[in-house]
Amino acid sequence: MVELLGLALLVQGGGGLVNNLSGGSKSWFLLNYLDIPGVPHLAGHALLLVLGLVLVLGRKGRTRPKSGG
């Protein structure tokens, strides 16, 4: 479940960042619908991207395969 949330944050953050840097429309990225000025808006997308990476990669580092003993 945590990986799914991390993946959603990765998509929202990374996609929103690319969308804003390329001058795209509002699209379906959630932060694009909030009335936030330029730099904090981009920082919000970057924060979502980093948080998603932490959730996805951090969870993978904590899961260990069961030993067959």
mmCIF file of the N, C-alpha and C atoms, coordinates in Angstrom:
data_MODEL
# 
_entry.id   MODEL 
# 
loop_
_atom_site.group_PDB 
_atom_site.id 
_atom_site.type_symbol 
_atom_site.label_atom_id 
_atom_site.label_alt_id 
_atom_site.label_comp_id 
_atom_site.label_asym_id 
_atom_site.label_entity_id 
_atom_site.label_seq_id 
_atom_site.pdbx_PDB_ins_code 
_atom_site.Cartn_x 
_atom_site.Cartn_y 
_atom_site.Cartn_z 
_atom_site.occupancy 
_atom_site.B_iso_or_equiv 
_atom_site.pdbx_formal_charge 
_atom_site.auth_seq_id 
_atom_site.auth_comp_id 
_atom_site.auth_asym_id 
_atom_site.auth_atom_id 
_atom_site.pdbx_PDB_model_num 
ATOM 1   N N  . MET A 1 1  ? 0.817  -1.192  0.000   1.00 0.00 ? 1  MET A N  1 
ATOM 2   C CA . MET A 1 1  ? 0.000  0.000   0.000   1.00 0.00 ? 1  MET A CA 1 
ATOM 3   C C  . MET A 1 1  ? 0.865  1.262   0.000   1.00 0.00 ? 1  MET A C  1 
ATOM 4   N N  . VAL A 1 2  ? 1.962  1.226   0.751   1.00 0.00 ? 2  VAL A N  1 
ATOM 5   C CA . VAL A 1 2  ? 2.851  2.381   0.810   1.00 0.00 ? 2  VAL A CA 1 
ATOM 6   C C  . VAL A 1 2  ? 3.496  2.614   -0.552  1.00 0.00 ? 2  VAL A C  1 
ATOM 7   N N  . GLU A 1 3  ? 3.826  1.509   -1.248  1.00 0.00 ? 3  GLU A N  1 
ATOM 8   C CA . GLU A 1 3  ? 4.419  1.644   -2.577  1.00 0.00 ? 3  GLU A CA 1 
ATOM 9   C C  . GLU A 1 3  ? 3.452  2.307   -3.547  1.00 0.00 ? 3  GLU A C  1 
ATOM 10  N N  . LEU A 1 4  ? 2.182  1.999   -3.428  1.00 0.00 ? 4  LEU A N  1 
ATOM 11  C CA . LEU A 1 4  ? 1.173  2.594   -4.302  1.00 0.00 ? 4  LEU A CA 1 
ATOM 12  C C  . LEU A 1 4  ? 1.053  4.098   -4.063  1.00 0.00 ? 4  LEU A C  1 
ATOM 13  N N  . LEU A 1 5  ? 1.069  4.496   -2.801  1.00 0.00 ? 5  LEU A N  1 
ATOM 14  C CA . LEU A 1 5  ? 1.047  5.918   -2.470  1.00 0.00 ? 5  LEU A CA 1 
ATOM 15  C C  . LEU A 1 5  ? 2.311  6.603   -2.989  1.00 0.00 ? 5  LEU A C  1 
ATOM 16  N N  . GLY A 1 6  ? 3.454  5.950   -2.813  1.00 0.00 ? 6  GLY A N  1 
ATOM 17  C CA . GLY A 1 6  ? 4.710  6.496   -3.316  1.00 0.00 ? 6  GLY A CA 1 
ATOM 18  C C  . GLY A 1 6  ? 4.694  6.658   -4.824  1.00 0.00 ? 6  GLY A C  1 
ATOM 19  N N  . LEU A 1 7  ? 4.146  5.670   -5.514  1.00 0.00 ? 7  LEU A N  1 
ATOM 20  C CA . LEU A 1 7  ? 4.056  5.745   -6.970  1.00 0.00 ? 7  LEU A CA 1 
ATOM 21  C C  . LEU A 1 7  ? 3.134  6.878   -7.408  1.00 0.00 ? 7  LEU A C  1 
ATOM 22  N N  . ALA A 1 8  ? 2.023  7.054   -6.708  1.00 0.00 ? 8  ALA A N  1 
ATOM 23  C CA . ALA A 1 8  ? 1.106  8.153   -7.032  1.00 0.00 ? 8  ALA A CA 1 
ATOM 24  C C  . ALA A 1 8  ? 1.785  9.502   -6.825  1.00 0.00 ? 8  ALA A C  1 
ATOM 25  N N  . LEU A 1 9  ? 2.551  9.636   -5.741  1.00 0.00 ? 9  LEU A N  1 
ATOM 26  C CA . LEU A 1 9  ? 3.268  10.888  -5.493  1.00 0.00 ? 9  LEU A CA 1 
ATOM 27  C C  . LEU A 1 9  ? 4.349  11.117  -6.540  1.00 0.00 ? 9  LEU A C  1 
ATOM 28  N N  . LEU A 1 10 ? 5.020  10.039  -6.959  1.00 0.00 ? 10 LEU A N  1 
ATOM 29  C CA . LEU A 1 10 ? 6.023  10.157  -8.019  1.00 0.00 ? 10 LEU A CA 1 
ATOM 30  C C  . LEU A 1 10 ? 5.401  10.683  -9.306  1.00 0.00 ? 10 LEU A C  1 
ATOM 31  N N  . VAL A 1 11 ? 4.265  10.127  -9.670  1.00 0.00 ? 11 VAL A N  1 
ATOM 32  C CA . VAL A 1 11 ? 3.597  10.542  -10.906 1.00 0.00 ? 11 VAL A CA 1 
ATOM 33  C C  . VAL A 1 11 ? 3.114  11.987  -10.798 1.00 0.00 ? 11 VAL A C  1 
ATOM 34  N N  . GLN A 1 12 ? 2.488  12.331  -9.673  1.00 0.00 ? 12 GLN A N  1 
ATOM 35  C CA . GLN A 1 12 ? 1.992  13.695  -9.493  1.00 0.00 ? 12 GLN A CA 1 
ATOM 36  C C  . GLN A 1 12 ? 3.130  14.707  -9.458  1.00 0.00 ? 12 GLN A C  1 
ATOM 37  N N  . GLY A 1 13 ? 4.184  14.396  -8.725  1.00 0.00 ? 13 GLY A N  1 
ATOM 38  C CA . GLY A 1 13 ? 5.309  15.322  -8.605  1.00 0.00 ? 13 GLY A CA 1 
ATOM 39  C C  . GLY A 1 13 ? 6.115  15.436  -9.879  1.00 0.00 ? 13 GLY A C  1 
ATOM 40  N N  . GLY A 1 14 ? 6.539  14.299  -10.411 1.00 0.00 ? 14 GLY A N  1 
ATOM 41  C CA . GLY A 1 14 ? 7.365  14.308  -11.622 1.00 0.00 ? 14 GLY A CA 1 
ATOM 42  C C  . GLY A 1 14 ? 6.614  14.816  -12.837 1.00 0.00 ? 14 GLY A C  1 
ATOM 43  N N  . GLY A 1 15 ? 5.402  14.327  -13.020 1.00 0.00 ? 15 GLY A N  1 
ATOM 44  C CA . GLY A 1 15 ? 4.602  14.769  -14.154 1.00 0.00 ? 15 GLY A CA 1 
ATOM 45  C C  . GLY A 1 15 ? 4.227  16.232  -14.066 1.00 0.00 ? 15 GLY A C  1 
ATOM 46  N N  . GLY A 1 16 ? 3.865  16.679  -12.879 1.00 0.00 ? 16 GLY A N  1 
ATOM 47  C CA . GLY A 1 16 ? 3.531  18.089  -12.691 1.00 0.00 ? 16 GLY A CA 1 
ATOM 48  C C  . GLY A 1 16 ? 4.719  18.994  -12.910 1.00 0.00 ? 16 GLY A C  1 
ATOM 49  N N  . LEU A 1 17 ? 5.894  18.544  -12.479 1.00 0.00 ? 17 LEU A N  1 
ATOM 50  C CA . LEU A 1 17 ? 7.114  19.320  -12.678 1.00 0.00 ? 17 LEU A CA 1 
ATOM 51  C C  . LEU A 1 17 ? 7.426  19.461  -14.167 1.00 0.00 ? 17 LEU A C  1 
ATOM 52  N N  . VAL A 1 18 ? 7.369  18.354  -14.892 1.00 0.00 ? 18 VAL A N  1 
ATOM 53  C CA . VAL A 1 18 ? 7.619  18.395  -16.340 1.00 0.00 ? 18 VAL A CA 1 
ATOM 54  C C  . VAL A 1 18 ? 6.561  19.238  -17.036 1.00 0.00 ? 18 VAL A C  1 
ATOM 55  N N  . ASN A 1 19 ? 5.302  19.075  -16.643 1.00 0.00 ? 19 ASN A N  1 
ATOM 56  C CA . ASN A 1 19 ? 4.211  19.831  -17.247 1.00 0.00 ? 19 ASN A CA 1 
ATOM 57  C C  . ASN A 1 19 ? 4.418  21.331  -17.067 1.00 0.00 ? 19 ASN A C  1 
ATOM 58  N N  . ASN A 1 20 ? 4.794  21.758  -15.876 1.00 0.00 ? 20 ASN A N  1 
ATOM 59  C CA . ASN A 1 20 ? 4.985  23.184  -15.614 1.00 0.00 ? 20 ASN A CA 1 
ATOM 60  C C  . ASN A 1 20 ? 6.230  23.729  -16.287 1.00 0.00 ? 20 ASN A C  1 
ATOM 61  N N  . LEU A 1 21 ? 7.298  22.964  -16.308 1.00 0.00 ? 21 LEU A N  1 
ATOM 62  C CA . LEU A 1 21 ? 8.527  23.436  -16.946 1.00 0.00 ? 21 LEU A CA 1 
ATOM 63  C C  . LEU A 1 21 ? 8.379  23.533  -18.459 1.00 0.00 ? 21 LEU A C  1 
ATOM 64  N N  . SER A 1 22 ? 7.502  22.720  -19.040 1.00 0.00 ? 22 SER A N  1 
ATOM 65  C CA . SER A 1 22 ? 7.292  22.771  -20.485 1.00 0.00 ? 22 SER A CA 1 
ATOM 66  C C  . SER A 1 22 ? 6.149  23.706  -20.871 1.00 0.00 ? 22 SER A C  1 
ATOM 67  N N  . GLY A 1 23 ? 5.547  24.382  -19.888 1.00 0.00 ? 23 GLY A N  1 
ATOM 68  C CA . GLY A 1 23 ? 4.478  25.343  -20.178 1.00 0.00 ? 23 GLY A CA 1 
ATOM 69  C C  . GLY A 1 23 ? 3.162  24.696  -20.531 1.00 0.00 ? 23 GLY A C  1 
ATOM 70  N N  . GLY A 1 24 ? 2.887  23.535  -19.966 1.00 0.00 ? 24 GLY A N  1 
ATOM 71  C CA . GLY A 1 24 ? 1.669  22.801  -20.276 1.00 0.00 ? 24 GLY A CA 1 
ATOM 72  C C  . GLY A 1 24 ? 0.434  23.375  -19.610 1.00 0.00 ? 24 GLY A C  1 
ATOM 73  N N  . SER A 1 25 ? -0.701 22.737  -19.873 1.00 0.00 ? 25 SER A N  1 
ATOM 74  C CA . SER A 1 25 ? -1.980 23.173  -19.312 1.00 0.00 ? 25 SER A CA 1 
ATOM 75  C C  . SER A 1 25 ? -2.157 22.622  -17.895 1.00 0.00 ? 25 SER A C  1 
ATOM 76  N N  . LYS A 1 26 ? -3.332 22.854  -17.314 1.00 0.00 ? 26 LYS A N  1 
ATOM 77  C CA . LYS A 1 26 ? -3.591 22.375  -15.953 1.00 0.00 ? 26 LYS A CA 1 
ATOM 78  C C  . LYS A 1 26 ? -3.536 20.855  -15.870 1.00 0.00 ? 26 LYS A C  1 
ATOM 79  N N  . SER A 1 27 ? -4.002 20.166  -16.895 1.00 0.00 ? 27 SER A N  1 
ATOM 80  C CA . SER A 1 27 ? -3.935 18.718  -16.970 1.00 0.00 ? 27 SER A CA 1 
ATOM 81  C C  . SER A 1 27 ? -4.595 18.074  -15.754 1.00 0.00 ? 27 SER A C  1 
ATOM 82  N N  . TRP A 1 28 ? -4.090 16.937  -15.303 1.00 0.00 ? 28 TRP A N  1 
ATOM 83  C CA . TRP A 1 28 ? -4.681 16.240  -14.159 1.00 0.00 ? 28 TRP A CA 1 
ATOM 84  C C  . TRP A 1 28 ? -3.762 16.235  -12.945 1.00 0.00 ? 28 TRP A C  1 
ATOM 85  N N  . PHE A 1 29 ? -2.715 17.071  -12.953 1.00 0.00 ? 29 PHE A N  1 
ATOM 86  C CA . PHE A 1 29 ? -1.808 17.155  -11.814 1.00 0.00 ? 29 PHE A CA 1 
ATOM 87  C C  . PHE A 1 29 ? -2.430 18.054  -10.747 1.00 0.00 ? 29 PHE A C  1 
ATOM 88  N N  . LEU A 1 30 ? -2.588 17.525  -9.551  1.00 0.00 ? 30 LEU A N  1 
ATOM 89  C CA . LEU A 1 30 ? -3.380 18.179  -8.506  1.00 0.00 ? 30 LEU A CA 1 
ATOM 90  C C  . LEU A 1 30 ? -2.885 19.565  -8.125  1.00 0.00 ? 30 LEU A C  1 
ATOM 91  N N  . LEU A 1 31 ? -1.583 19.762  -8.006  1.00 0.00 ? 31 LEU A N  1 
ATOM 92  C CA . LEU A 1 31 ? -1.076 21.072  -7.589  1.00 0.00 ? 31 LEU A CA 1 
ATOM 93  C C  . LEU A 1 31 ? -1.341 22.161  -8.626  1.00 0.00 ? 31 LEU A C  1 
ATOM 94  N N  . ASN A 1 32 ? -1.599 21.782  -9.865  1.00 0.00 ? 32 ASN A N  1 
ATOM 95  C CA . ASN A 1 32 ? -1.893 22.777  -10.899 1.00 0.00 ? 32 ASN A CA 1 
ATOM 96  C C  . ASN A 1 32 ? -3.238 23.459  -10.669 1.00 0.00 ? 32 ASN A C  1 
ATOM 97  N N  . TYR A 1 33 ? -4.089 22.882  -9.843  1.00 0.00 ? 33 TYR A N  1 
ATOM 98  C CA . TYR A 1 33 ? -5.399 23.462  -9.576  1.00 0.00 ? 33 TYR A CA 1 
ATOM 99  C C  . TYR A 1 33 ? -5.402 24.359  -8.340  1.00 0.00 ? 33 TYR A C  1 
ATOM 100 N N  . LEU A 1 34 ? -4.263 24.449  -7.645  1.00 0.00 ? 34 LEU A N  1 
ATOM 101 C CA . LEU A 1 34 ? -4.151 25.345  -6.496  1.00 0.00 ? 34 LEU A CA 1 
ATOM 102 C C  . LEU A 1 34 ? -3.549 26.661  -6.951  1.00 0.00 ? 34 LEU A C  1 
ATOM 103 N N  . ASP A 1 35 ? -4.005 27.739  -6.355  1.00 0.00 ? 35 ASP A N  1 
ATOM 104 C CA . ASP A 1 35 ? -3.520 29.071  -6.724  1.00 0.00 ? 35 ASP A CA 1 
ATOM 105 C C  . ASP A 1 35 ? -2.231 29.377  -5.955  1.00 0.00 ? 35 ASP A C  1 
ATOM 106 N N  . ILE A 1 36 ? -1.117 28.845  -6.469  1.00 0.00 ? 36 ILE A N  1 
ATOM 107 C CA . ILE A 1 36 ? 0.196  29.013  -5.843  1.00 0.00 ? 36 ILE A CA 1 
ATOM 108 C C  . ILE A 1 36 ? 1.093  29.714  -6.857  1.00 0.00 ? 36 ILE A C  1 
ATOM 109 N N  . PRO A 1 37 ? 1.868  30.737  -6.435  1.00 0.00 ? 37 PRO A N  1 
ATOM 110 C CA . PRO A 1 37 ? 2.777  31.409  -7.371  1.00 0.00 ? 37 PRO A CA 1 
ATOM 111 C C  . PRO A 1 37 ? 3.902  30.485  -7.846  1.00 0.00 ? 37 PRO A C  1 
ATOM 112 N N  . GLY A 1 38 ? 4.615  30.907  -8.885  1.00 0.00 ? 38 GLY A N  1 
ATOM 113 C CA . GLY A 1 38 ? 5.612  30.135  -9.617  1.00 0.00 ? 38 GLY A CA 1 
ATOM 114 C C  . GLY A 1 38 ? 6.576  29.250  -8.865  1.00 0.00 ? 38 GLY A C  1 
ATOM 115 N N  . VAL A 1 39 ? 7.519  29.841  -8.124  1.00 0.00 ? 39 VAL A N  1 
ATOM 116 C CA . VAL A 1 39 ? 8.581  29.047  -7.499  1.00 0.00 ? 39 VAL A CA 1 
ATOM 117 C C  . VAL A 1 39 ? 8.039  28.092  -6.432  1.00 0.00 ? 39 VAL A C  1 
ATOM 118 N N  . PRO A 1 40 ? 7.170  28.518  -5.525  1.00 0.00 ? 40 PRO A N  1 
ATOM 119 C CA . PRO A 1 40 ? 6.621  27.554  -4.565  1.00 0.00 ? 40 PRO A CA 1 
ATOM 120 C C  . PRO A 1 40 ? 5.821  26.436  -5.244  1.00 0.00 ? 40 PRO A C  1 
ATOM 121 N N  . HIS A 1 41 ? 5.215  26.749  -6.367  1.00 0.00 ? 41 HIS A N  1 
ATOM 122 C CA . HIS A 1 41 ? 4.462  25.752  -7.123  1.00 0.00 ? 41 HIS A CA 1 
ATOM 123 C C  . HIS A 1 41 ? 5.403  24.660  -7.632  1.00 0.00 ? 41 HIS A C  1 
ATOM 124 N N  . LEU A 1 42 ? 6.517  25.058  -8.222  1.00 0.00 ? 42 LEU A N  1 
ATOM 125 C CA . LEU A 1 42 ? 7.505  24.088  -8.704  1.00 0.00 ? 42 LEU A CA 1 
ATOM 126 C C  . LEU A 1 42 ? 8.128  23.326  -7.542  1.00 0.00 ? 42 LEU A C  1 
ATOM 127 N N  . ALA A 1 43 ? 8.370  24.018  -6.430  1.00 0.00 ? 43 ALA A N  1 
ATOM 128 C CA . ALA A 1 43 ? 8.931  23.357  -5.250  1.00 0.00 ? 43 ALA A CA 1 
ATOM 129 C C  . ALA A 1 43 ? 7.962  22.306  -4.703  1.00 0.00 ? 43 ALA A C  1 
ATOM 130 N N  . GLY A 1 44 ? 6.680  22.569  -4.783  1.00 0.00 ? 44 GLY A N  1 
ATOM 131 C CA . GLY A 1 44 ? 5.680  21.596  -4.342  1.00 0.00 ? 44 GLY A CA 1 
ATOM 132 C C  . GLY A 1 44 ? 5.722  20.333  -5.175  1.00 0.00 ? 44 GLY A C  1 
ATOM 133 N N  . HIS A 1 45 ? 5.854  20.490  -6.487  1.00 0.00 ? 45 HIS A N  1 
ATOM 134 C CA . HIS A 1 45 ? 5.970  19.319  -7.355  1.00 0.00 ? 45 HIS A CA 1 
ATOM 135 C C  . HIS A 1 45 ? 7.255  18.554  -7.054  1.00 0.00 ? 45 HIS A C  1 
ATOM 136 N N  . ALA A 1 46 ? 8.351  19.274  -6.849  1.00 0.00 ? 46 ALA A N  1 
ATOM 137 C CA . ALA A 1 46 ? 9.620  18.620  -6.523  1.00 0.00 ? 46 ALA A CA 1 
ATOM 138 C C  . ALA A 1 46 ? 9.515  17.884  -5.189  1.00 0.00 ? 46 ALA A C  1 
ATOM 139 N N  . LEU A 1 47 ? 8.829  18.473  -4.223  1.00 0.00 ? 47 LEU A N  1 
ATOM 140 C CA . LEU A 1 47 ? 8.647  17.834  -2.922  1.00 0.00 ? 47 LEU A CA 1 
ATOM 141 C C  . LEU A 1 47 ? 7.836  16.546  -3.050  1.00 0.00 ? 47 LEU A C  1 
ATOM 142 N N  . LEU A 1 48 ? 6.778  16.571  -3.848  1.00 0.00 ? 48 LEU A N  1 
ATOM 143 C CA . LEU A 1 48 ? 5.997  15.355  -4.081  1.00 0.00 ? 48 LEU A CA 1 
ATOM 144 C C  . LEU A 1 48 ? 6.846  14.275  -4.739  1.00 0.00 ? 48 LEU A C  1 
ATOM 145 N N  . LEU A 1 49 ? 7.681  14.683  -5.692  1.00 0.00 ? 49 LEU A N  1 
ATOM 146 C CA . LEU A 1 49 ? 8.559  13.740  -6.378  1.00 0.00 ? 49 LEU A CA 1 
ATOM 147 C C  . LEU A 1 49 ? 9.527  13.087  -5.397  1.00 0.00 ? 49 LEU A C  1 
ATOM 148 N N  . VAL A 1 50 ? 10.172 13.885  -4.566  1.00 0.00 ? 50 VAL A N  1 
ATOM 149 C CA . VAL A 1 50 ? 11.143 13.357  -3.599  1.00 0.00 ? 50 VAL A CA 1 
ATOM 150 C C  . VAL A 1 50 ? 10.448 12.477  -2.564  1.00 0.00 ? 50 VAL A C  1 
ATOM 151 N N  . LEU A 1 51 ? 9.296  12.904  -2.078  1.00 0.00 ? 51 LEU A N  1 
ATOM 152 C CA . LEU A 1 51 ? 8.560  12.109  -1.102  1.00 0.00 ? 51 LEU A CA 1 
ATOM 153 C C  . LEU A 1 51 ? 8.148  10.759  -1.697  1.00 0.00 ? 51 LEU A C  1 
ATOM 154 N N  . GLY A 1 52 ? 7.714  10.770  -2.950  1.00 0.00 ? 52 GLY A N  1 
ATOM 155 C CA . GLY A 1 52 ? 7.379  9.519   -3.621  1.00 0.00 ? 52 GLY A CA 1 
ATOM 156 C C  . GLY A 1 52 ? 8.578  8.607   -3.759  1.00 0.00 ? 52 GLY A C  1 
ATOM 157 N N  . LEU A 1 53 ? 9.737  9.173   -4.109  1.00 0.00 ? 53 LEU A N  1 
ATOM 158 C CA . LEU A 1 53 ? 10.961 8.374   -4.198  1.00 0.00 ? 53 LEU A CA 1 
ATOM 159 C C  . LEU A 1 53 ? 11.327 7.763   -2.855  1.00 0.00 ? 53 LEU A C  1 
ATOM 160 N N  . VAL A 1 54 ? 11.214 8.549   -1.798  1.00 0.00 ? 54 VAL A N  1 
ATOM 161 C CA . VAL A 1 54 ? 11.537 8.047   -0.457  1.00 0.00 ? 54 VAL A CA 1 
ATOM 162 C C  . VAL A 1 54 ? 10.612 6.891   -0.083  1.00 0.00 ? 54 VAL A C  1 
ATOM 163 N N  . LEU A 1 55 ? 9.331  7.034   -0.368  1.00 0.00 ? 55 LEU A N  1 
ATOM 164 C CA . LEU A 1 55 ? 8.386  5.971   -0.022  1.00 0.00 ? 55 LEU A CA 1 
ATOM 165 C C  . LEU A 1 55 ? 8.633  4.703   -0.827  1.00 0.00 ? 55 LEU A C  1 
ATOM 166 N N  . VAL A 1 56 ? 8.878  4.839   -2.117  1.00 0.00 ? 56 VAL A N  1 
ATOM 167 C CA . VAL A 1 56 ? 9.078  3.660   -2.959  1.00 0.00 ? 56 VAL A CA 1 
ATOM 168 C C  . VAL A 1 56 ? 10.419 2.998   -2.670  1.00 0.00 ? 56 VAL A C  1 
ATOM 169 N N  . LEU A 1 57 ? 11.484 3.769   -2.685  1.00 0.00 ? 57 LEU A N  1 
ATOM 170 C CA . LEU A 1 57 ? 12.812 3.188   -2.490  1.00 0.00 ? 57 LEU A CA 1 
ATOM 171 C C  . LEU A 1 57 ? 13.064 2.812   -1.035  1.00 0.00 ? 57 LEU A C  1 
ATOM 172 N N  . GLY A 1 58 ? 12.545 3.577   -0.105  1.00 0.00 ? 58 GLY A N  1 
ATOM 173 C CA . GLY A 1 58 ? 12.715 3.259   1.309   1.00 0.00 ? 58 GLY A CA 1 
ATOM 174 C C  . GLY A 1 58 ? 12.020 1.970   1.684   1.00 0.00 ? 58 GLY A C  1 
ATOM 175 N N  . ARG A 1 59 ? 10.881 1.738   1.121   1.00 0.00 ? 59 ARG A N  1 
ATOM 176 C CA . ARG A 1 59 ? 10.132 0.510   1.399   1.00 0.00 ? 59 ARG A CA 1 
ATOM 177 C C  . ARG A 1 59 ? 10.855 -0.704  0.832   1.00 0.00 ? 59 ARG A C  1 
ATOM 178 N N  . LYS A 1 60 ? 11.456 -0.562  -0.342  1.00 0.00 ? 60 LYS A N  1 
ATOM 179 C CA . LYS A 1 60 ? 12.189 -1.677  -0.940  1.00 0.00 ? 60 LYS A CA 1 
ATOM 180 C C  . LYS A 1 60 ? 13.406 -2.043  -0.109  1.00 0.00 ? 60 LYS A C  1 
ATOM 181 N N  . GLY A 1 61 ? 14.040 -1.056  0.506   1.00 0.00 ? 61 GLY A N  1 
ATOM 182 C CA . GLY A 1 61 ? 15.212 -1.321  1.327   1.00 0.00 ? 61 GLY A CA 1 
ATOM 183 C C  . GLY A 1 61 ? 14.871 -2.033  2.623   1.00 0.00 ? 61 GLY A C  1 
ATOM 184 N N  . ARG A 1 62 ? 13.637 -1.901  3.102   1.00 0.00 ? 62 ARG A N  1 
ATOM 185 C CA . ARG A 1 62 ? 13.238 -2.511  4.367   1.00 0.00 ? 62 ARG A CA 1 
ATOM 186 C C  . ARG A 1 62 ? 12.684 -3.912  4.211   1.00 0.00 ? 62 ARG A C  1 
ATOM 187 N N  . THR A 1 63 ? 12.250 -4.287  3.020   1.00 0.00 ? 63 THR A N  1 
ATOM 188 C CA . THR A 1 63 ? 11.689 -5.622  2.840   1.00 0.00 ? 63 THR A CA 1 
ATOM 189 C C  . THR A 1 63 ? 12.804 -6.596  2.522   1.00 0.00 ? 63 THR A C  1 
ATOM 190 N N  . ARG A 1 64 ? 12.808 -7.696  3.242   1.00 0.00 ? 64 ARG A N  1 
ATOM 191 C CA . ARG A 1 64 ? 13.827 -8.723  3.045   1.00 0.00 ? 64 ARG A CA 1 
ATOM 192 C C  . ARG A 1 64 ? 13.136 -10.022 2.677   1.00 0.00 ? 64 ARG A C  1 
ATOM 193 N N  . PRO A 1 65 ? 13.726 -10.773 1.760   1.00 0.00 ? 65 PRO A N  1 
ATOM 194 C CA . PRO A 1 65 ? 13.120 -12.067 1.423   1.00 0.00 ? 65 PRO A CA 1 
ATOM 195 C C  . PRO A 1 65 ? 13.216 -13.032 2.605   1.00 0.00 ? 65 PRO A C  1 
ATOM 196 N N  . LYS A 1 66 ? 12.205 -13.874 2.751   1.00 0.00 ? 66 LYS A N  1 
ATOM 197 C CA . LYS A 1 66 ? 12.202 -14.851 3.841   1.00 0.00 ? 66 LYS A CA 1 
ATOM 198 C C  . LYS A 1 66 ? 13.205 -15.957 3.545   1.00 0.00 ? 66 LYS A C  1 
ATOM 199 N N  . SER A 1 67 ? 13.924 -16.358 4.568   1.00 0.00 ? 67 SER A N  1 
ATOM 200 C CA . SER A 1 67 ? 14.869 -17.457 4.377   1.00 0.00 ? 67 SER A CA 1 
ATOM 201 C C  . SER A 1 67 ? 14.101 -18.773 4.436   1.00 0.00 ? 67 SER A C  1 
ATOM 202 N N  . GLY A 1 68 ? 14.487 -19.673 3.613   1.00 0.00 ? 68 GLY A N  1 
ATOM 203 C CA . GLY A 1 68 ? 13.785 -20.959 3.521   1.00 0.00 ? 68 GLY A CA 1 
ATOM 204 C C  . GLY A 1 68 ? 14.342 -21.994 4.479   1.00 0.00 ? 68 GLY A C  1 
ATOM 205 N N  . GLY A 1 69 ? 14.512 -21.638 5.761   1.00 0.00 ? 69 GLY A N  1 
ATOM 206 C CA . GLY A 1 69 ? 15.158 -22.540 6.694   1.00 0.00 ? 69 GLY A CA 1 
ATOM 207 C C  . GLY A 1 69 ? 14.244 -23.184 7.605   1.00 0.00 ? 69 GLY A C  1 
# 
